[in-house]
Amino acid sequence: MKTKDFIREDYEEYNDEVGMVKSNLTTIIRSAEELDSILHANENMAEWAQEKLAIVKSMIVTVKDYVASEHERCAKTVAETASAGATSAGAVATSMGGAGFGKSVFMKRNLTKAKKK
């Protein structure tokens, strides 16, 4: 199998992650809103339940920080590429993978993995 075949397979693996993430976030938001509506102001909650919510909060914040950092890094790379002589936005997008900010960083990471295989 050629390197470009590995690259294609790795890239295809990341076809609809945002759709899946948005679906999961919708479920999380709906569940959180429902939980918020059924809780009473002075209600006691089991310690294990409080701990689960603290873990979920921590995990969501960690993922949000990761995605925000990747977007900032990608935007910085695009800006550096543009200032280094790219003549148009199309040239910058093409040099970053042509898929927009979100996928280009993840695709770039998979290209490195593909070359090692």
Biopython code that builds the backbone (N, CA, C, O; Angstrom):
import numpy as np
from Bio.PDB.StructureBuilder import StructureBuilder

atoms = [
    (1, "MET", "N", (0.852, -1.175, 0.000)),
    (1, "MET", "CA", (0.000, 0.000, 0.000)),
    (1, "MET", "C", (0.898, 1.238, 0.000)),
    (1, "MET", "O", (1.894, 1.294, 0.722)),
    (2, "LYS", "N", (0.543, 2.206, -0.799)),
    (2, "LYS", "CA", (1.335, 3.424, -0.934)),
    (2, "LYS", "C", (1.019, 4.390, 0.197)),
    (2, "LYS", "O", (-0.041, 4.314, 0.819)),
    (3, "THR", "N", (1.951, 5.296, 0.451)),
    (3, "THR", "CA", (1.765, 6.294, 1.503)),
    (3, "THR", "C", (0.502, 7.102, 1.275)),
    (3, "THR", "O", (-0.234, 7.375, 2.224)),
    (4, "LYS", "N", (0.235, 7.494, 0.024)),
    (4, "LYS", "CA", (-0.963, 8.294, -0.226)),
    (4, "LYS", "C", (-2.238, 7.526, 0.104)),
    (4, "LYS", "O", (-3.251, 8.134, 0.451)),
    (5, "ASP", "N", (-2.203, 6.184, 0.000)),
    (5, "ASP", "CA", (-3.362, 5.387, 0.388)),
    (5, "ASP", "C", (-3.587, 5.454, 1.891)),
    (5, "ASP", "O", (-4.727, 5.522, 2.350)),
    (6, "PHE", "N", (-2.496, 5.434, 2.663)),
    (6, "PHE", "CA", (-2.609, 5.591, 4.113)),
    (6, "PHE", "C", (-3.172, 6.960, 4.450)),
    (6, "PHE", "O", (-4.035, 7.088, 5.318)),
    (7, "ILE", "N", (-2.686, 7.975, 3.768)),
    (7, "ILE", "CA", (-3.157, 9.334, 4.016)),
    (7, "ILE", "C", (-4.651, 9.417, 3.729)),
    (7, "ILE", "O", (-5.404, 9.983, 4.521)),
    (8, "ARG", "N", (-5.083, 8.859, 2.609)),
    (8, "ARG", "CA", (-6.494, 8.881, 2.248)),
    (8, "ARG", "C", (-7.326, 8.165, 3.310)),
    (8, "ARG", "O", (-8.380, 8.662, 3.705)),
    (9, "GLU", "N", (-6.860, 6.997, 3.777)),
    (9, "GLU", "CA", (-7.598, 6.251, 4.798)),
    (9, "GLU", "C", (-7.679, 7.040, 6.098)),
    (9, "GLU", "O", (-8.745, 7.115, 6.709)),
    (10, "ASP", "N", (-6.566, 7.630, 6.527)),
    (10, "ASP", "CA", (-6.578, 8.408, 7.761)),
    (10, "ASP", "C", (-7.510, 9.605, 7.637)),
    (10, "ASP", "O", (-8.241, 9.919, 8.576)),
    (11, "TYR", "N", (-7.492, 10.274, 6.490)),
    (11, "TYR", "CA", (-8.346, 11.438, 6.312)),
    (11, "TYR", "C", (-9.816, 11.034, 6.286)),
    (11, "TYR", "O", (-10.655, 11.720, 6.870)),
    (12, "GLU", "N", (-10.138, 9.927, 5.615)),
    (12, "GLU", "CA", (-11.517, 9.473, 5.534)),
    (12, "GLU", "C", (-12.064, 9.096, 6.906)),
    (12, "GLU", "O", (-13.272, 9.163, 7.136)),
    (13, "GLU", "N", (-11.190, 8.706, 7.804)),
    (13, "GLU", "CA", (-11.602, 8.368, 9.163)),
    (13, "GLU", "C", (-12.227, 9.577, 9.853)),
    (13, "GLU", "O", (-13.022, 9.414, 10.778)),
    (14, "TYR", "N", (-11.882, 10.774, 9.421)),
    (14, "TYR", "CA", (-12.343, 12.011, 10.049)),
    (14, "TYR", "C", (-13.386, 12.722, 9.193)),
    (14, "TYR", "O", (-13.310, 13.938, 9.020)),
    (15, "ASN", "N", (-14.347, 11.994, 8.659)),
    (15, "ASN", "CA", (-15.319, 12.610, 7.770)),
    (15, "ASN", "C", (-16.436, 13.361, 8.482)),
    (15, "ASN", "O", (-16.817, 14.438, 8.023)),
    (16, "ASP", "N", (-16.978, 12.844, 9.583)),
    (16, "ASP", "CA", (-18.138, 13.496, 10.191)),
    (16, "ASP", "C", (-18.013, 13.598, 11.708)),
    (16, "ASP", "O", (-19.007, 13.448, 12.418)),
    (17, "GLU", "N", (-16.837, 13.843, 12.202)),
    (17, "GLU", "CA", (-16.677, 13.970, 13.648)),
    (17, "GLU", "C", (-17.462, 15.139, 14.207)),
    (17, "GLU", "O", (-18.052, 15.033, 15.282)),
    (18, "VAL", "N", (-17.478, 16.271, 13.478)),
    (18, "VAL", "CA", (-18.186, 17.441, 13.982)),
    (18, "VAL", "C", (-19.673, 17.132, 14.115)),
    (18, "VAL", "O", (-20.307, 17.562, 15.079)),
    (19, "GLY", "N", (-20.237, 16.397, 13.165)),
    (19, "GLY", "CA", (-21.641, 16.010, 13.265)),
    (19, "GLY", "C", (-21.896, 15.165, 14.498)),
    (19, "GLY", "O", (-22.888, 15.363, 15.199)),
    (20, "MET", "N", (-20.997, 14.218, 14.765)),
    (20, "MET", "CA", (-21.139, 13.359, 15.935)),
    (20, "MET", "C", (-20.967, 14.180, 17.221)),
    (20, "MET", "O", (-21.711, 13.998, 18.185)),
    (21, "VAL", "N", (-19.991, 15.071, 17.225)),
    (21, "VAL", "CA", (-19.756, 15.914, 18.402)),
    (21, "VAL", "C", (-20.969, 16.790, 18.670)),
    (21, "VAL", "O", (-21.414, 16.904, 19.812)),
    (22, "LYS", "N", (-21.505, 17.409, 17.625)),
    (22, "LYS", "CA", (-22.681, 18.275, 17.806)),
    (22, "LYS", "C", (-23.880, 17.476, 18.308)),
    (22, "LYS", "O", (-24.644, 17.967, 19.139)),
    (23, "SER", "N", (-24.052, 16.262, 17.819)),
    (23, "SER", "CA", (-25.135, 15.406, 18.299)),
    (23, "SER", "C", (-24.949, 15.092, 19.785)),
    (23, "SER", "O", (-25.897, 15.164, 20.567)),
    (24, "ASN", "N", (-23.720, 14.745, 20.163)),
    (24, "ASN", "CA", (-23.436, 14.469, 21.576)),
    (24, "ASN", "C", (-23.646, 15.710, 22.435)),
    (24, "ASN", "O", (-24.190, 15.621, 23.536)),
    (25, "LEU", "N", (-23.217, 16.865, 21.936)),
    (25, "LEU", "CA", (-23.407, 18.101, 22.703)),
    (25, "LEU", "C", (-24.888, 18.421, 22.874)),
    (25, "LEU", "O", (-25.306, 18.877, 23.938)),
    (26, "THR", "N", (-25.678, 18.186, 21.836)),
    (26, "THR", "CA", (-27.128, 18.417, 21.929)),
    (26, "THR", "C", (-27.730, 17.535, 23.016)),
    (26, "THR", "O", (-28.565, 17.989, 23.798)),
    (27, "THR", "N", (-27.308, 16.286, 23.063)),
    (27, "THR", "CA", (-27.800, 15.366, 24.092)),
    (27, "THR", "C", (-27.360, 15.819, 25.482)),
    (27, "THR", "O", (-28.148, 15.785, 26.427)),
    (28, "ILE", "N", (-26.115, 16.239, 25.606)),
    (28, "ILE", "CA", (-25.599, 16.714, 26.894)),
    (28, "ILE", "C", (-26.369, 17.946, 27.350)),
    (28, "ILE", "O", (-26.772, 18.037, 28.509)),
    (29, "ILE", "N", (-26.575, 18.897, 26.437)),
    (29, "ILE", "CA", (-27.292, 20.131, 26.776)),
    (29, "ILE", "C", (-28.729, 19.816, 27.195)),
    (29, "ILE", "O", (-29.214, 20.324, 28.206)),
    (30, "ARG", "N", (-29.402, 18.974, 26.407)),
    (30, "ARG", "CA", (-30.788, 18.614, 26.726)),
    (30, "ARG", "C", (-30.864, 17.947, 28.103)),
    (30, "ARG", "O", (-31.727, 18.284, 28.913)),
    (31, "SER", "N", (-29.962, 17.006, 28.360)),
    (31, "SER", "CA", (-29.965, 16.308, 29.647)),
    (31, "SER", "C", (-29.656, 17.254, 30.794)),
    (31, "SER", "O", (-30.270, 17.160, 31.857)),
    (32, "ALA", "N", (-28.715, 18.161, 30.592)),
    (32, "ALA", "CA", (-28.361, 19.126, 31.636)),
    (32, "ALA", "C", (-29.536, 20.056, 31.930)),
    (32, "ALA", "O", (-29.811, 20.364, 33.090)),
    (33, "GLU", "N", (-30.226, 20.504, 30.883)),
    (33, "GLU", "CA", (-31.384, 21.379, 31.086)),
    (33, "GLU", "C", (-32.504, 20.650, 31.811)),
    (33, "GLU", "O", (-33.152, 21.223, 32.688)),
    (34, "GLU", "N", (-32.738, 19.387, 31.451)),
    (34, "GLU", "CA", (-33.769, 18.594, 32.117)),
    (34, "GLU", "C", (-33.408, 18.364, 33.581)),
    (34, "GLU", "O", (-34.256, 18.480, 34.465)),
    (35, "LEU", "N", (-32.143, 18.038, 33.825)),
    (35, "LEU", "CA", (-31.690, 17.846, 35.203)),
    (35, "LEU", "C", (-31.857, 19.135, 36.002)),
    (35, "LEU", "O", (-32.321, 19.109, 37.142)),
    (36, "ASP", "N", (-31.481, 20.252, 35.406)),
    (36, "ASP", "CA", (-31.609, 21.546, 36.067)),
    (36, "ASP", "C", (-33.072, 21.839, 36.408)),
    (36, "ASP", "O", (-33.368, 22.397, 37.465)),
    (37, "SER", "N", (-33.973, 21.464, 35.519)),
    (37, "SER", "CA", (-35.388, 21.767, 35.760)),
    (37, "SER", "C", (-36.014, 20.873, 36.839)),
    (37, "SER", "O", (-36.984, 21.280, 37.478)),
    (38, "ILE", "N", (-35.481, 19.669, 37.053)),
    (38, "ILE", "CA", (-36.087, 18.792, 38.057)),
    (38, "ILE", "C", (-35.429, 18.894, 39.433)),
    (38, "ILE", "O", (-35.940, 18.341, 40.407)),
    (39, "LEU", "N", (-34.301, 19.596, 39.517)),
    (39, "LEU", "CA", (-33.648, 19.787, 40.817)),
    (39, "LEU", "C", (-34.386, 20.854, 41.623)),
    (39, "LEU", "O", (-34.828, 21.866, 41.079)),
    (40, "HIS", "N", (-34.508, 20.613, 42.908)),
    (40, "HIS", "CA", (-35.117, 21.590, 43.809)),
    (40, "HIS", "C", (-34.006, 22.364, 44.510)),
    (40, "HIS", "O", (-32.915, 21.836, 44.727)),
    (41, "ALA", "N", (-34.286, 23.612, 44.863)),
    (41, "ALA", "CA", (-33.280, 24.525, 45.412)),
    (41, "ALA", "C", (-32.544, 23.962, 46.629)),
    (41, "ALA", "O", (-31.318, 24.060, 46.694)),
    (42, "ASN", "N", (-33.240, 23.391, 47.571)),
    (42, "ASN", "CA", (-32.608, 22.915, 48.801)),
    (42, "ASN", "C", (-32.428, 21.403, 48.825)),
    (42, "ASN", "O", (-32.278, 20.810, 49.894)),
    (43, "GLU", "N", (-32.443, 20.780, 47.655)),
    (43, "GLU", "CA", (-32.351, 19.328, 47.567)),
    (43, "GLU", "C", (-30.912, 18.859, 47.811)),
    (43, "GLU", "O", (-29.954, 19.481, 47.353)),
    (44, "ASN", "N", (-30.788, 17.758, 48.536)),
    (44, "ASN", "CA", (-29.481, 17.124, 48.709)),
    (44, "ASN", "C", (-29.257, 16.157, 47.557)),
    (44, "ASN", "O", (-30.189, 15.513, 47.076)),
    (45, "MET", "N", (-28.018, 16.068, 47.128)),
    (45, "MET", "CA", (-27.700, 15.141, 46.052)),
    (45, "MET", "C", (-26.588, 14.223, 46.538)),
    (45, "MET", "O", (-25.679, 14.652, 47.250)),
    (46, "ALA", "N", (-26.668, 12.972, 46.151)),
    (46, "ALA", "CA", (-25.664, 11.993, 46.545)),
    (46, "ALA", "C", (-24.280, 12.451, 46.100)),
    (46, "ALA", "O", (-24.121, 13.071, 45.048)),
    (47, "GLU", "N", (-23.302, 12.138, 46.906)),
    (47, "GLU", "CA", (-21.929, 12.554, 46.619)),
    (47, "GLU", "C", (-21.427, 11.987, 45.289)),
    (47, "GLU", "O", (-20.721, 12.670, 44.548)),
    (48, "TRP", "N", (-21.796, 10.731, 44.989)),
    (48, "TRP", "CA", (-21.341, 10.136, 43.728)),
    (48, "TRP", "C", (-21.894, 10.910, 42.527)),
    (48, "TRP", "O", (-21.213, 11.061, 41.514)),
    (49, "ALA", "N", (-23.154, 11.406, 42.649)),
    (49, "ALA", "CA", (-23.767, 12.159, 41.550)),
    (49, "ALA", "C", (-23.070, 13.506, 41.373)),
    (49, "ALA", "O", (-22.832, 13.943, 40.247)),
    (50, "GLN", "N", (-22.748, 14.154, 42.473)),
    (50, "GLN", "CA", (-22.015, 15.426, 42.399)),
    (50, "GLN", "C", (-20.657, 15.222, 41.732)),
    (50, "GLN", "O", (-20.218, 16.037, 40.921)),
    (51, "GLU", "N", (-20.001, 14.115, 42.089)),
    (51, "GLU", "CA", (-18.686, 13.812, 41.517)),
    (51, "GLU", "C", (-18.781, 13.549, 40.014)),
    (51, "GLU", "O", (-17.919, 13.996, 39.257)),
    (52, "LYS", "N", (-19.802, 12.839, 39.578)),
    (52, "LYS", "CA", (-19.987, 12.572, 38.138)),
    (52, "LYS", "C", (-20.135, 13.877, 37.366)),
    (52, "LYS", "O", (-19.538, 14.048, 36.304)),
    (53, "LEU", "N", (-20.937, 14.803, 37.907)),
    (53, "LEU", "CA", (-21.123, 16.088, 37.234)),
    (53, "LEU", "C", (-19.823, 16.895, 37.197)),
    (53, "LEU", "O", (-19.543, 17.574, 36.209)),
    (54, "ALA", "N", (-19.040, 16.825, 38.254)),
    (54, "ALA", "CA", (-17.755, 17.531, 38.277)),
    (54, "ALA", "C", (-16.804, 16.962, 37.217)),
    (54, "ALA", "O", (-16.063, 17.707, 36.577)),
    (55, "ILE", "N", (-16.831, 15.650, 37.040)),
    (55, "ILE", "CA", (-15.987, 14.998, 36.034)),
    (55, "ILE", "C", (-16.423, 15.405, 34.629)),
    (55, "ILE", "O", (-15.586, 15.726, 33.786)),
    (56, "VAL", "N", (-17.736, 15.393, 34.374)),
    (56, "VAL", "CA", (-18.255, 15.793, 33.066)),
    (56, "VAL", "C", (-17.844, 17.230, 32.761)),
    (56, "VAL", "O", (-17.387, 17.533, 31.659)),
    (57, "LYS", "N", (-18.008, 18.102, 33.735)),
    (57, "LYS", "CA", (-17.624, 19.513, 33.555)),
    (57, "LYS", "C", (-16.150, 19.610, 33.182)),
    (57, "LYS", "O", (-15.792, 20.319, 32.242)),
    (58, "SER", "N", (-15.308, 18.909, 33.905)),
    (58, "SER", "CA", (-13.873, 18.941, 33.649)),
    (58, "SER", "C", (-13.541, 18.432, 32.252)),
    (58, "SER", "O", (-12.712, 19.014, 31.553)),
    (59, "MET", "N", (-14.188, 17.348, 31.849)),
    (59, "MET", "CA", (-13.916, 16.770, 30.528)),
    (59, "MET", "C", (-14.353, 17.711, 29.408)),
    (59, "MET", "O", (-13.630, 17.878, 28.425)),
    (60, "ILE", "N", (-15.523, 18.324, 29.544)),
    (60, "ILE", "CA", (-16.000, 19.245, 28.507)),
    (60, "ILE", "C", (-15.083, 20.449, 28.406)),
    (60, "ILE", "O", (-14.753, 20.885, 27.303)),
    (61, "VAL", "N", (-14.667, 20.992, 29.541)),
    (61, "VAL", "CA", (-13.750, 22.134, 29.527)),
    (61, "VAL", "C", (-12.429, 21.746, 28.866)),
    (61, "VAL", "O", (-11.868, 22.534, 28.105)),
    (62, "THR", "N", (-11.929, 20.550, 29.144)),
    (62, "THR", "CA", (-10.670, 20.080, 28.544)),
    (62, "THR", "C", (-10.787, 19.979, 27.026)),
    (62, "THR", "O", (-9.890, 20.420, 26.307)),
    (63, "VAL", "N", (-11.885, 19.402, 26.529)),
    (63, "VAL", "CA", (-12.079, 19.277, 25.082)),
    (63, "VAL", "C", (-12.242, 20.656, 24.451)),
    (63, "VAL", "O", (-11.672, 20.923, 23.393)),
    (64, "LYS", "N", (-13.011, 21.529, 25.088)),
    (64, "LYS", "CA", (-13.206, 22.895, 24.569)),
    (64, "LYS", "C", (-11.881, 23.623, 24.476)),
    (64, "LYS", "O", (-11.606, 24.278, 23.470)),
    (65, "ASP", "N", (-11.050, 23.522, 25.510)),
    (65, "ASP", "CA", (-9.736, 24.172, 25.498)),
    (65, "ASP", "C", (-8.852, 23.612, 24.384)),
    (65, "ASP", "O", (-8.130, 24.361, 23.725)),
    (66, "TYR", "N", (-8.909, 22.292, 24.175)),
    (66, "TYR", "CA", (-8.134, 21.659, 23.120)),
    (66, "TYR", "C", (-8.535, 22.186, 21.742)),
    (66, "TYR", "O", (-7.682, 22.582, 20.947)),
    (67, "VAL", "N", (-9.848, 22.187, 21.468)),
    (67, "VAL", "CA", (-10.328, 22.643, 20.163)),
    (67, "VAL", "C", (-9.992, 24.120, 19.955)),
    (67, "VAL", "O", (-9.556, 24.508, 18.871)),
    (68, "ALA", "N", (-10.189, 24.938, 20.978)),
    (68, "ALA", "CA", (-9.863, 26.363, 20.868)),
    (68, "ALA", "C", (-8.375, 26.554, 20.580)),
    (68, "ALA", "O", (-8.011, 27.390, 19.753)),
    (69, "SER", "N", (-7.519, 25.796, 21.245)),
    (69, "SER", "CA", (-6.071, 25.889, 21.013)),
    (69, "SER", "C", (-5.703, 25.460, 19.603)),
    (69, "SER", "O", (-4.861, 26.091, 18.964)),
    (70, "GLU", "N", (-6.332, 24.381, 19.102)),
    (70, "GLU", "CA", (-6.067, 23.927, 17.737)),
    (70, "GLU", "C", (-6.489, 24.987, 16.728)),
    (70, "GLU", "O", (-5.775, 25.236, 15.757)),
    (71, "HIS", "N", (-7.642, 25.615, 16.949)),
    (71, "HIS", "CA", (-8.102, 26.657, 16.031)),
    (71, "HIS", "C", (-7.165, 27.860, 16.056)),
    (71, "HIS", "O", (-6.856, 28.433, 15.011)),
    (72, "GLU", "N", (-6.714, 28.242, 17.244)),
    (72, "GLU", "CA", (-5.764, 29.358, 17.352)),
    (72, "GLU", "C", (-4.457, 29.019, 16.648)),
    (72, "GLU", "O", (-3.899, 29.851, 15.933)),
    (73, "ARG", "N", (-3.968, 27.798, 16.849)),
    (73, "ARG", "CA", (-2.713, 27.379, 16.213)),
    (73, "ARG", "C", (-2.857, 27.359, 14.698)),
    (73, "ARG", "O", (-1.953, 27.785, 13.980)),
    (74, "CYS", "N", (-3.979, 26.870, 14.217)),
    (74, "CYS", "CA", (-4.221, 26.811, 12.784)),
    (74, "CYS", "C", (-4.320, 28.218, 12.203)),
    (74, "CYS", "O", (-3.755, 28.498, 11.146)),
    (75, "ALA", "N", (-5.035, 29.100, 12.889)),
    (75, "ALA", "CA", (-5.166, 30.483, 12.419)),
    (75, "ALA", "C", (-3.798, 31.159, 12.379)),
    (75, "ALA", "O", (-3.511, 31.932, 11.465)),
    (76, "LYS", "N", (-2.966, 30.872, 13.358)),
    (76, "LYS", "CA", (-1.615, 31.441, 13.379)),
    (76, "LYS", "C", (-0.801, 30.908, 12.196)),
    (76, "LYS", "O", (-0.071, 31.663, 11.554)),
    (77, "THR", "N", (-0.926, 29.619, 11.912)),
    (77, "THR", "CA", (-0.218, 29.017, 10.783)),
    (77, "THR", "C", (-0.674, 29.631, 9.475)),
    (77, "THR", "O", (0.145, 29.913, 8.600)),
    (78, "VAL", "N", (-1.988, 29.841, 9.334)),
    (78, "VAL", "CA", (-2.530, 30.457, 8.122)),
    (78, "VAL", "C", (-2.000, 31.881, 7.980)),
    (78, "VAL", "O", (-1.602, 32.297, 6.892)),
    (79, "ALA", "N", (-1.999, 32.622, 9.082)),
    (79, "ALA", "CA", (-1.502, 33.998, 9.039)),
    (79, "ALA", "C", (-0.026, 34.025, 8.666)),
    (79, "ALA", "O", (0.393, 34.868, 7.873)),
    (80, "GLU", "N", (0.768, 33.116, 9.225)),
    (80, "GLU", "CA", (2.196, 33.064, 8.903)),
    (80, "GLU", "C", (2.404, 32.685, 7.438)),
    (80, "GLU", "O", (3.272, 33.240, 6.764)),
    (81, "THR", "N", (1.599, 31.732, 6.949)),
    (81, "THR", "CA", (1.698, 31.325, 5.553)),
    (81, "THR", "C", (1.336, 32.489, 4.642)),
    (81, "THR", "O", (2.003, 32.729, 3.636)),
    (82, "ALA", "N", (0.277, 33.210, 4.999)),
    (82, "ALA", "CA", (-0.157, 34.344, 4.185)),
    (82, "ALA", "C", (0.904, 35.436, 4.169)),
    (82, "ALA", "O", (1.163, 36.030, 3.122)),
    (83, "SER", "N", (1.513, 35.704, 5.304)),
    (83, "SER", "CA", (2.520, 36.763, 5.349)),
    (83, "SER", "C", (3.840, 36.316, 4.726)),
    (83, "SER", "O", (4.698, 37.149, 4.436)),
    (84, "ALA", "N", (4.009, 35.013, 4.517)),
    (84, "ALA", "CA", (5.246, 34.509, 3.926)),
    (84, "ALA", "C", (5.190, 34.485, 2.402)),
    (84, "ALA", "O", (6.121, 34.010, 1.752)),
    (85, "GLY", "N", (4.099, 34.995, 1.831)),
    (85, "GLY", "CA", (4.090, 35.105, 0.386)),
    (85, "GLY", "C", (2.924, 34.491, -0.335)),
    (85, "GLY", "O", (2.915, 34.481, -1.566)),
    (86, "ALA", "N", (1.934, 33.977, 0.372)),
    (86, "ALA", "CA", (0.763, 33.457, -0.327)),
    (86, "ALA", "C", (0.058, 34.619, -0.997)),
    (86, "ALA", "O", (-0.053, 35.700, -0.417)),
    (87, "THR", "N", (-0.418, 34.405, -2.214)),
    (87, "THR", "CA", (-0.989, 35.508, -2.977)),
    (87, "THR", "C", (-2.485, 35.643, -2.835)),
    (87, "THR", "O", (-3.048, 36.669, -3.218)),
    (88, "SER", "N", (-3.150, 34.625, -2.290)),
    (88, "SER", "CA", (-4.600, 34.731, -2.132)),
    (88, "SER", "C", (-5.069, 33.798, -1.032)),
    (88, "SER", "O", (-4.336, 32.912, -0.594)),
    (89, "ALA", "N", (-6.301, 34.008, -0.591)),
    (89, "ALA", "CA", (-6.867, 33.126, 0.434)),
    (89, "ALA", "C", (-6.955, 31.704, -0.078)),
    (89, "ALA", "O", (-6.795, 30.762, 0.698)),
    (90, "GLY", "N", (-7.204, 31.524, -1.362)),
    (90, "GLY", "CA", (-7.273, 30.182, -1.938)),
    (90, "GLY", "C", (-5.955, 29.459, -1.816)),
    (90, "GLY", "O", (-5.929, 28.258, -1.548)),
    (91, "ALA", "N", (-4.853, 30.172, -2.009)),
    (91, "ALA", "CA", (-3.537, 29.548, -1.884)),
    (91, "ALA", "C", (-3.287, 29.124, -0.450)),
    (91, "ALA", "O", (-2.696, 28.072, -0.206)),
    (92, "VAL", "N", (-3.728, 29.929, 0.495)),
    (92, "VAL", "CA", (-3.553, 29.579, 1.907)),
    (92, "VAL", "C", (-4.395, 28.363, 2.236)),
    (92, "VAL", "O", (-3.910, 27.432, 2.880)),
    (93, "ALA", "N", (-5.664, 28.355, 1.801)),
    (93, "ALA", "CA", (-6.539, 27.222, 2.101)),
    (93, "ALA", "C", (-5.983, 25.939, 1.497)),
    (93, "ALA", "O", (-6.025, 24.887, 2.133)),
    (94, "THR", "N", (-5.468, 26.016, 0.286)),
    (94, "THR", "CA", (-4.906, 24.837, -0.366)),
    (94, "THR", "C", (-3.692, 24.338, 0.397)),
    (94, "THR", "O", (-3.517, 23.131, 0.562)),
    (95, "SER", "N", (-2.856, 25.247, 0.860)),
    (95, "SER", "CA", (-1.660, 24.819, 1.574)),
    (95, "SER", "C", (-1.992, 24.198, 2.918)),
    (95, "SER", "O", (-1.189, 23.446, 3.471)),
    (96, "MET", "N", (-3.176, 24.507, 3.452)),
    (96, "MET", "CA", (-3.587, 23.961, 4.745)),
    (96, "MET", "C", (-4.467, 22.731, 4.578)),
    (96, "MET", "O", (-5.011, 22.242, 5.568)),
    (97, "GLY", "N", (-4.626, 22.223, 3.387)),
    (97, "GLY", "CA", (-5.424, 21.033, 3.192)),
    (97, "GLY", "C", (-6.738, 21.299, 2.506)),
    (97, "GLY", "O", (-7.431, 20.358, 2.118)),
    (98, "GLY", "N", (-7.104, 22.563, 2.344)),
    (98, "GLY", "CA", (-8.294, 22.919, 1.601)),
    (98, "GLY", "C", (-9.602, 22.609, 2.296)),
    (98, "GLY", "O", (-10.662, 22.822, 1.708)),
    (99, "ALA", "N", (-9.573, 22.121, 3.507)),
    (99, "ALA", "CA", (-10.812, 21.706, 4.168)),
    (99, "ALA", "C", (-11.268, 22.715, 5.210)),
    (99, "ALA", "O", (-12.245, 22.451, 5.910)),
    (100, "GLY", "N", (-10.616, 23.837, 5.342)),
    (100, "GLY", "CA", (-10.979, 24.813, 6.358)),
    (100, "GLY", "C", (-10.152, 24.602, 7.605)),
    (100, "GLY", "O", (-9.368, 23.658, 7.701)),
    (101, "PHE", "N", (-10.338, 25.493, 8.556)),
    (101, "PHE", "CA", (-9.505, 25.455, 9.751)),
    (101, "PHE", "C", (-9.675, 24.190, 10.564)),
    (101, "PHE", "O", (-8.685, 23.597, 10.994)),
    (102, "GLY", "N", (-10.915, 23.759, 10.785)),
    (102, "GLY", "CA", (-11.180, 22.643, 11.687)),
    (102, "GLY", "C", (-10.495, 21.355, 11.299)),
    (102, "GLY", "O", (-9.860, 20.727, 12.145)),
    (103, "LYS", "N", (-10.601, 20.933, 10.034)),
    (103, "LYS", "CA", (-10.059, 19.648, 9.643)),
    (103, "LYS", "C", (-8.572, 19.702, 9.329)),
    (103, "LYS", "O", (-7.879, 18.694, 9.465)),
    (104, "SER", "N", (-8.072, 20.855, 8.914)),
    (104, "SER", "CA", (-6.692, 20.898, 8.447)),
    (104, "SER", "C", (-5.694, 20.520, 9.530)),
    (104, "SER", "O", (-4.711, 19.837, 9.245)),
    (105, "VAL", "N", (-5.921, 20.945, 10.753)),
    (105, "VAL", "CA", (-4.997, 20.619, 11.833)),
    (105, "VAL", "C", (-5.022, 19.129, 12.109)),
    (105, "VAL", "O", (-3.972, 18.519, 12.312)),
    (106, "PHE", "N", (-6.217, 18.528, 12.120)),
    (106, "PHE", "CA", (-6.333, 17.111, 12.400)),
    (106, "PHE", "C", (-5.760, 16.301, 11.243)),
    (106, "PHE", "O", (-5.114, 15.275, 11.456)),
    (107, "MET", "N", (-6.000, 16.769, 10.007)),
    (107, "MET", "CA", (-5.476, 16.069, 8.851)),
    (107, "MET", "C", (-3.953, 16.098, 8.876)),
    (107, "MET", "O", (-3.306, 15.092, 8.584)),
    (108, "LYS", "N", (-3.380, 17.244, 9.222)),
    (108, "LYS", "CA", (-1.929, 17.369, 9.263)),
    (108, "LYS", "C", (-1.348, 16.368, 10.264)),
    (108, "LYS", "O", (-0.316, 15.754, 9.997)),
    (109, "ARG", "N", (-2.000, 16.204, 11.400)),
    (109, "ARG", "CA", (-1.535, 15.274, 12.420)),
    (109, "ARG", "C", (-1.563, 13.848, 11.880)),
    (109, "ARG", "O", (-0.643, 13.078, 12.154)),
    (110, "ASN", "N", (-2.585, 13.479, 11.126)),
    (110, "ASN", "CA", (-2.699, 12.133, 10.572)),
    (110, "ASN", "C", (-1.701, 11.888, 9.454)),
    (110, "ASN", "O", (-1.282, 10.748, 9.252)),
    (111, "LEU", "N", (-1.310, 12.916, 8.726)),
    (111, "LEU", "CA", (-0.305, 12.756, 7.694)),
    (111, "LEU", "C", (0.996, 12.287, 8.302)),
    (111, "LEU", "O", (1.687, 11.450, 7.722)),
    (112, "THR", "N", (1.340, 12.816, 9.466)),
    (112, "THR", "CA", (2.559, 12.417, 10.148)),
    (112, "THR", "C", (2.480, 10.942, 10.520)),
    (112, "THR", "O", (3.442, 10.198, 10.329)),
    (113, "LYS", "N", (1.331, 10.516, 11.055)),
    (113, "LYS", "CA", (1.144, 9.116, 11.433)),
    (113, "LYS", "C", (1.246, 8.216, 10.201)),
    (113, "LYS", "O", (1.862, 7.150, 10.241)),
    (114, "ALA", "N", (0.633, 8.665, 9.114)),
    (114, "ALA", "CA", (0.606, 7.847, 7.906)),
    (114, "ALA", "C", (2.012, 7.592, 7.375)),
    (114, "ALA", "O", (2.305, 6.498, 6.891)),
    (115, "LYS", "N", (2.864, 8.577, 7.461)),
    (115, "LYS", "CA", (4.221, 8.408, 6.934)),
    (115, "LYS", "C", (5.030, 7.429, 7.771)),
    (115, "LYS", "O", (5.945, 6.782, 7.262)),
    (116, "LYS", "N", (4.695, 7.318, 9.060)),
    (116, "LYS", "CA", (5.439, 6.402, 9.935)),
    (116, "LYS", "C", (5.050, 4.950, 9.713)),
    (116, "LYS", "O", (5.832, 4.055, 10.035)),
    (117, "LYS", "N", (3.841, 4.684, 9.162)),
    (117, "LYS", "CA", (3.353, 3.307, 8.989)),
    (117, "LYS", "C", (4.136, 2.583, 8.015)),
    (117, "LYS", "O", (3.861, 1.412, 7.749)),
]
sb = StructureBuilder()
sb.init_structure("model")
sb.init_model(0)
sb.init_chain("A")
sb.init_seg("    ")
for serial, (resi, resn, name, xyz) in enumerate(atoms, 1):
    if name == "N":
        sb.init_residue(resn, " ", resi, " ")
    sb.init_atom(name, np.array(xyz, "f"), 0.0, 1.0, " ", f" {name:<3s}", serial, name[0])
structure = sb.get_structure()
